[in-house]
Amino acid sequence: MKATGIVRRIDDLGRVVIPKEIRRTMRIREGEPLEIFVDRDGEVILKKYSPIGELGEFAQEYVDSLSEVTGHMACVLDRDAIVAVAGAKKNKFIDKPVSSISEEVMKSGETKVINEKTDEIFCEGIYGEEDSIFTAQVIVPIISGGDSIGAVVLASKKDGASMGDLEIKLSSTAAGFLAKQMES
């Protein structure tokens, strides 16, 4: 654990303010849920809560099937990072932060289709020509209880690849199914 050197007092209602610098670097937004853990040494640990992360293994199986059927890379994102990936090296993509494009899809609740070769992709932190350029992408928000909690992505590096109605419908079905799993 890394010390920040910041000390805060608990108020009379039991609240403590998380400093703005930490909220900004950890991408903690107002109203965002946090999990609270206590370890054996009595340390209190706050962790961003990811409802999609709760579906970890299930989301992984879904993207495995989606990638196998489409031949494209498939991912599930939560509000902050990639939580499941298939059709690409997992260690290159898992836990990478989402890009501004993905954030906008989740914020607007509208599907985004990109059918051009670009390095403007669904996540950040992927560098190198072969890993960071895609020729086609579709990003569909996962909406549960009226809130966008993540996204499903299909992406291709194949020349001439294009995301059409079939890919949009498959991604939308995956997003809808994952949303239903969150509600049950």
TALIN-V258270 format. One record per pair of residues at least 24 apart in sequence whose ideal C-beta (glycine too) atoms are under 10 Angstrom apart, sorted by sequence separation. I is the first residue (numbers start at 1). J is the second residue. If there is no record, write none. Layout:
{{I	J} {I	J}}
//
This chain:
{{22	46} {52	76} {54	78} {59	83} {60	84} {62	86} {63	87} {79	103} {98	122} {99	123} {100	124} {113	137} {114	138} {133	157} {134	158} {135	159} {136	160} {137	161} {138	162} {139	163} {151	175} {152	176} {52	77} {53	78} {59	84} {60	85} {61	86} {77	102} {96	121} {98	123} {99	124} {112	137} {113	138} {114	139} {132	157} {135	160} {136	161} {138	163} {150	175} {152	177} {52	78} {58	84} {59	85} {60	86} {77	103} {96	122} {97	123} {98	124} {99	125} {112	138} {113	139} {131	157} {135	161} {136	162} {137	163} {138	164} {149	175} {152	178} {50	77} {51	78} {52	79} {53	80} {56	83} {57	84} {75	102} {79	106} {96	123} {97	124} {99	126} {111	138} {112	139} {113	140} {130	157} {134	161} {135	162} {136	163} {140	167} {148	175} {151	178} {152	179} {16	44} {18	46} {50	78} {51	79} {52	80} {53	81} {55	83} {56	84} {77	105} {78	106} {79	107} {95	123} {96	124} {97	125} {111	139} {112	140} {135	163} {136	164} {140	168} {150	178} {49	78} {50	79} {52	81} {54	83} {55	84} {77	106} {93	122} {96	125} {110	139} {111	140} {112	141} {122	151} {138	167} {140	169} {149	178} {150	179} {16	46} {48	78} {49	79} {50	80} {53	83} {60	90} {93	123} {95	125} {96	126} {110	140} {111	141} {123	153} {137	167} {138	168} {140	170} {141	171} {142	172} {149	179} {48	79} {50	81} {52	83} {53	84} {92	123} {109	140} {110	141} {122	153} {136	167} {138	169} {140	171} {141	172} {144	175} {148	179} {48	80} {52	84} {93	125} {109	141} {121	153} {122	154} {123	155} {138	170} {139	171} {140	172} {142	174} {143	175} {144	176} {147	179} {150	182} {48	81} {50	83} {92	125} {93	126} {105	138} {106	139} {108	141} {109	142} {122	155} {138	171} {140	173} {142	175} {143	176} {149	182} {60	94} {92	126} {105	139} {107	141} {109	143} {121	155} {138	172} {140	174} {141	175} {142	176} {144	178} {145	179} {92	127} {102	137} {104	139} {105	140} {106	141} {140	175} {142	177} {143	178} {144	179} {147	182} {92	128} {101	137} {105	141} {106	142} {139	175} {140	176} {142	178} {143	179} {144	180} {102	139} {104	141} {106	143} {109	146} {142	179} {144	181} {145	182} {1	39} {85	123} {88	126} {92	130} {93	131} {101	139} {109	147} {110	148} {141	179} {142	180} {144	182} {145	183} {92	131} {102	141} {109	148} {112	151} {142	181} {143	182} {144	183} {82	122} {92	132} {99	139} {108	148} {111	151} {117	157} {142	182} {82	123} {98	139} {106	147} {107	148} {111	152} {112	153} {113	154} {114	155} {115	156} {1	43} {81	123} {89	131} {106	148} {117	159} {81	124} {82	125} {88	131} {105	148} {106	149} {1	45} {81	125} {82	126} {106	150} {117	161} {77	122} {103	148} {105	150} {106	151} {77	123} {105	151} {115	161} {116	162} {32	79} {75	122} {115	162} {32	80} {75	123} {102	150} {103	151} {105	153} {115	163} {73	122} {102	151} {113	162} {114	163} {115	164} {29	79} {101	151} {113	163} {29	80} {102	153} {112	163} {113	164} {27	79} {28	80} {98	150} {101	153} {111	163} {113	165} {27	80} {98	151} {26	80} {27	81} {113	167} {98	153} {113	168} {111	168} {113	171} {93	153} {111	171} {73	134} {111	172} {72	134} {75	137} {77	139} {93	155} {79	142} {72	136} {73	137} {75	139} {77	141} {78	142} {111	175} {72	137} {77	142} {72	138} {76	142} {84	150} {83	150} {87	154} {88	155} {79	147} {82	150} {84	152} {85	153} {87	155} {79	148} {81	150} {82	151} {87	156} {88	157} {27	97} {79	149} {80	150} {85	155} {87	157} {27	98} {78	149} {79	150} {82	153} {77	149} {78	150} {79	151} {77	150} {78	151} {76	150} {77	151} {75	150} {76	151} {77	152} {27	103} {75	151} {76	152} {77	153} {75	152} {76	153} {74	152} {75	153} {74	153} {75	154} {73	153} {74	154} {75	155} {72	153} {73	154} {74	155} {72	154} {73	155} {59	142} {71	154} {72	155} {73	156} {70	154} {72	156} {73	157} {71	156} {72	157} {66	152} {70	156} {72	158} {55	142} {66	153} {67	154} {71	158} {66	154} {63	152} {72	161} {52	142} {62	152} {63	153} {71	161} {51	142} {59	150} {63	154} {72	163} {52	144} {51	144} {59	152} {70	163} {51	145} {84	178} {55	150} {72	167} {51	147} {70	166} {74	170} {52	149} {53	150} {70	167} {74	171} {51	149} {52	150} {72	170} {76	174} {50	149} {51	150} {52	151} {72	171} {76	175} {50	150} {70	170} {74	174} {66	167} {69	170} {70	171} {76	178} {66	170} {66	171} {66	173} {66	174} {65	174} {62	173} {63	174} {62	174} {59	174} {62	177} {63	178} {62	178} {58	177} {59	178} {62	181} {58	178} {59	181} {55	178} {58	181} {52	178} {55	181} {51	178} {52	179} {54	181} {55	182} {51	179} {54	182} {52	181} {51	181} {52	182} {51	182}}
//
